[in-house]
């Protein structure tokens, strides 16, 4: 009961941990060894369900960084994500509906992740606890999200992946209010 009385800021590690746990579970399901334990259809269903429900802890974590209370935007984002998860459950066997859901999810994930990264690089250190660590973690998470949503980027070779990573870091380092330094080319 005491846990329910805590402030929103105290639950940030919980939401981030749940988000990381779901991403890890989805990554585990995507490995070849998962096929030894579960059928392909079961794996595909679980991957889709996690894909459409993972945004809920992501939204709660992201909003907890920028505000102590939820507002209409937060509730709308949560409702859209919950409706996408429900649609996945109801229409999983319909490929055309699932294709549309995956496109909507791609736009949703890339937009939300990019907005959170931009916010963290524009925020002042006194407004967000552990800002530097969050910048590093969310930037890495953002690159992973972008690569997962755009698998063609990763398959075009290591050189292009290094260039993409360098551009992301350099772009974010140049944002106003950012205290990050652009990486040296030698490091990549």
C-alpha positions as CSV (number, residue, x, y, z in Angstrom):
1,X,0.0,0.0,0.0
2,X,2.9,2.3,0.8
3,X,4.1,2.0,-2.8
4,X,0.9,3.5,-4.2
5,X,1.4,6.6,-2.1
6,X,4.8,7.4,-3.6
7,X,5.4,10.3,-5.8
8,X,5.5,9.9,-9.6
9,X,9.3,10.7,-9.6
10,X,9.9,7.8,-7.3
11,X,8.4,5.4,-9.8
12,X,10.7,6.4,-12.7
13,X,13.1,3.6,-12.1
14,X,10.2,1.2,-12.0
15,X,8.8,2.3,-15.4
16,X,12.3,2.3,-16.9
17,X,13.0,-1.2,-15.4
18,X,9.7,-2.5,-16.8
19,X,10.5,-1.0,-20.2
20,X,14.0,-2.6,-20.2
21,X,12.5,-5.9,-19.1
22,X,10.0,-5.9,-22.0
23,X,12.7,-4.9,-24.5
24,X,14.9,-7.7,-23.2
25,X,12.1,-10.2,-23.4
26,X,11.3,-9.2,-26.9
27,X,15.0,-9.4,-27.9
28,X,15.2,-12.9,-26.3
29,X,12.2,-14.0,-28.3
30,X,13.8,-12.8,-31.5
31,X,16.8,-15.1,-31.1
32,X,17.1,-18.4,-32.9
33,X,17.3,-20.3,-29.7
34,X,13.8,-19.3,-28.7
35,X,12.5,-21.5,-31.5
36,X,13.7,-24.5,-29.5
37,X,11.3,-23.8,-26.7
38,X,8.3,-22.2,-28.3
39,X,6.5,-22.5,-31.7
40,X,7.0,-19.9,-34.3
41,X,3.4,-18.7,-34.1
42,X,3.6,-18.3,-30.3
43,X,6.9,-16.4,-30.6
44,X,5.5,-14.1,-33.3
45,X,2.3,-13.4,-31.3
46,X,4.3,-12.6,-28.1
47,X,6.7,-10.4,-30.0
48,X,3.7,-8.5,-31.5
49,X,2.0,-8.2,-28.1
50,X,5.1,-6.9,-26.4
51,X,5.7,-4.5,-29.3
52,X,2.3,-2.9,-28.9
53,X,2.3,-2.8,-25.1
54,X,5.9,-1.8,-24.4
55,X,4.9,1.9,-25.0
56,X,2.9,2.0,-21.8
57,X,5.9,1.9,-19.4
58,X,7.8,4.0,-21.9
59,X,5.2,6.7,-21.9
60,X,4.9,6.6,-18.1
61,X,8.7,6.9,-17.8
62,X,9.0,9.6,-20.3
63,X,6.2,11.7,-18.8
64,X,7.6,11.2,-15.3
65,X,10.8,12.9,-16.5
66,X,9.0,16.0,-17.7
67,X,6.0,16.4,-15.3
68,X,4.9,15.2,-11.9
69,X,1.2,14.9,-13.0
70,X,-0.4,13.3,-16.0
71,X,-2.4,15.5,-18.3
72,X,-4.5,15.1,-21.4
73,X,-1.5,14.3,-23.6
74,X,-0.2,11.5,-21.4
75,X,-3.6,10.0,-21.0
76,X,-4.2,10.2,-24.8
77,X,-0.8,8.5,-25.5
78,X,-1.6,5.8,-23.0
79,X,-5.0,5.3,-24.5
80,X,-3.6,5.0,-28.1
81,X,-1.0,2.5,-26.9
82,X,-3.6,0.4,-25.0
83,X,-5.9,0.5,-28.0
84,X,-3.0,-0.7,-30.2
85,X,-2.3,-3.6,-27.8
86,X,-6.0,-4.5,-27.7
87,X,-6.2,-4.3,-31.5
88,X,-3.2,-6.7,-31.7
89,X,-5.0,-9.2,-29.5
90,X,-8.3,-8.9,-31.5
91,X,-6.9,-8.8,-35.0
92,X,-3.6,-10.8,-34.8
93,X,-4.7,-13.2,-37.5
94,X,-5.6,-10.4,-40.0
95,X,-2.3,-9.5,-41.7
96,X,-3.5,-6.3,-43.3
97,X,-4.6,-4.9,-39.9
98,X,-1.3,-6.0,-38.3
99,X,0.6,-4.3,-41.1
100,X,-1.2,-1.0,-40.5
101,X,-0.6,-1.4,-36.7
102,X,3.1,-1.9,-37.2
103,X,3.4,1.2,-39.4
104,X,1.5,3.2,-36.8
105,X,3.8,1.8,-34.1
106,X,6.9,2.7,-36.0
107,X,5.9,6.3,-36.3
108,X,4.8,6.4,-32.7
109,X,8.0,4.9,-31.3
110,X,10.4,7.0,-33.5
111,X,8.5,10.2,-32.7
112,X,8.3,9.6,-28.9
113,X,11.9,8.4,-28.6
114,X,13.2,11.4,-30.6
115,X,11.1,13.8,-28.5
116,X,12.4,12.4,-25.3
117,X,16.0,12.6,-26.5
118,X,15.6,16.2,-27.7
119,X,14.0,17.1,-24.3
120,X,16.8,15.6,-22.3
121,X,19.5,17.4,-24.4
122,X,17.6,20.7,-24.0
123,X,16.8,20.3,-20.3
124,X,18.9,22.0,-17.6
125,X,20.8,19.8,-15.1
126,X,18.7,21.0,-12.1
127,X,15.4,20.1,-13.7
128,X,16.0,16.4,-14.2
129,X,17.7,14.1,-11.7
130,X,20.7,12.2,-13.1
131,X,20.4,14.1,-16.4
132,X,23.8,13.0,-17.8
133,X,23.2,9.3,-17.2
134,X,19.7,9.6,-18.7
135,X,21.1,11.3,-21.7
136,X,23.5,8.5,-22.3
137,X,21.0,5.7,-21.7
138,X,18.2,7.3,-23.8
139,X,20.6,8.1,-26.6
140,X,21.7,4.5,-26.8
141,X,18.1,3.3,-26.5
142,X,17.1,5.8,-29.2
143,X,19.8,4.5,-31.6
144,X,18.6,0.9,-30.9
145,X,15.0,1.9,-31.4
146,X,15.7,3.6,-34.7
147,X,17.7,0.6,-35.9
148,X,15.0,-1.8,-34.9
149,X,12.3,0.3,-36.6
150,X,14.6,0.7,-39.7
151,X,16.3,-2.6,-40.1
152,X,17.8,-1.6,-43.5
153,X,20.2,0.7,-41.6
154,X,21.8,-2.1,-39.8
155,X,22.0,-4.5,-42.8
156,X,23.9,-2.0,-45.0
157,X,27.2,-2.7,-43.2
158,X,29.2,-1.6,-40.3
159,X,30.5,1.6,-42.0
160,X,27.0,3.0,-42.5
161,X,26.0,2.1,-39.0
162,X,29.0,4.0,-37.6
163,X,28.2,7.0,-39.7
164,X,24.6,6.9,-38.6
165,X,25.6,6.6,-34.9
166,X,28.1,9.5,-35.4
167,X,25.5,11.7,-37.0
168,X,23.0,11.0,-34.2
169,X,25.5,11.9,-31.5
170,X,26.8,14.9,-33.3
171,X,23.3,16.3,-34.0
172,X,22.2,15.9,-30.4
173,X,25.5,17.4,-29.1
174,X,24.8,20.6,-31.2
175,X,21.3,21.2,-29.7
176,X,21.0,24.4,-27.7
177,X,21.5,23.9,-24.0
178,X,23.4,20.7,-24.5
179,X,26.6,20.2,-22.6
180,X,27.6,17.1,-24.6
181,X,30.7,17.3,-26.9
182,X,30.6,15.8,-30.4
183,X,32.5,12.6,-30.6
184,X,35.9,12.3,-32.3
185,X,35.8,10.5,-35.6
186,X,38.7,8.3,-34.5
187,X,36.5,6.8,-31.8
188,X,34.1,5.3,-34.3
